[in-house]
Amino acid sequence: MAAGLTQDGRSYSGVGTFRALRASREALAVSELRFVRMGFGTEAVDYQVAWDEQRRVHAARFADEVPDTVLLLEHPPVYTAGRRTADNERPLDGTPVIDVDRGGKITWHGPGQLVGYPIQKLPRPVDVVAHLRRLEDAMIRVCAEFGVETSRVEGRAGVWVLGDPVERRPALGGLSLDFDPRLTDEEFDPRLNGPEYAPSNAGQRREDRKICAMGIRVAKGVTMHGFALNVNPDTSNFDKIIPCGIRDAGVTSLAHELGRELTIADVLPVVERHLTDVLGNADLRPRVIEKTPAA
């Protein structure tokens, strides 16, 4: 075997050293979860800068040069659109949108929102849904620690504060809920029909409201993108779009649900702790899906 250099610049040669290097890389695959706090507040990280860093860490994780890593940060205001975003879900006023390669649809990132990009190697066959469920579980635990009860909603990714049953919600726009146009008219656009339909006012309507959005991608068995937890953002930023393509629900934040001020600094260590518990200690094998016996 030809001589070469290790990552720290030391020379190596021979089969024994090669095995040691391979063993070192294998150890990375089971090492503890690493957190990188990229920037918050006045040091918020431009979306493109964070995207470049994601790709760099992703390549290093695929090569077993770094352990599983979670990038944590705040973005300056930006709209990003996943692959399934429809044209009529984008801002009506021509506000710029960055198209990205994650799943899901359009959303907003900005001040008061804690964004996390877990870059984790998954075993094959890759189970994308299981990874998504783990992220949801971690964020549900975070919200619970602050006293906000959240849940999953069937068919809708992310973490939600559930609203009242339909029959107990107030009339919407002077209409009976039985005639809510958002449910029957595919061309109905809540942005053109007054603030009572705005996603940021879903709490007043006592509807389901998303507190943590999620969109992920898995490439070469390694995860990218992740979650955006609304801590204390100005949720009216979501009113320019159809957030996540959902017309009959809205958005909320921890601070709004608690009725008190809460900061990224308050939430950050709690997020790291629950991600360590859920992702760092997870059994990453694919779920066992039971088949229904043929009749």
C-alpha angles and dihedrals in degrees: 000000000000120000119254144154131278120223091268092053100258118137122241138184138169137050093275093060091046090055090048091053091048091050089050091053092047089053089058089061091066100032124119121283112270123215124205116192101205102180146312139191111356087005094053111152122246110241094239092050090052091045091053091049091049090056092046093051091042091057091047092049091050088053091048090240093127134026125249104300136197117202110207122192151126122248130215109245111299140149117221126190125207123213095272097054114130121218093242091057094063124093112291093216095060096255107172117263128195113221113218137184099241126109122260131047138277124327142157129246125191150113115343094027121107110215122197128190110191110197104194134160113234126199120246132289084050116226106202095176092054090054091050091050091052091053090049091049092052093050093046087056091048092052092046091054089058092047100258116128112217138171146181120266117218111254094007121094121221135042122302142194103221120231131216121286110278094251091058097050121102120258111274119230090342090302130118110253087239086071099042101152092210089069099048108028115068091194096050110122115198090201091068098048108064138276093289087077096045117124090229090061096055091109091060088050088049090231130143109284130191117235098174125031122204136195125162143178130196118206123176089352093302124111127234138182114021138169142349114204115198105224103161109332128146095261092195085084086077091059092079092064141036094254111227087346091284116137103174100056137042148207137272142170139227091250092051094048092047095043092226140087118277128173138208088247090058093051102037100080091044091053091049092050095051094043088053090051096045104033100026094050099034126128097234097195114120118268118266107241112200116221119225110240114249114256 
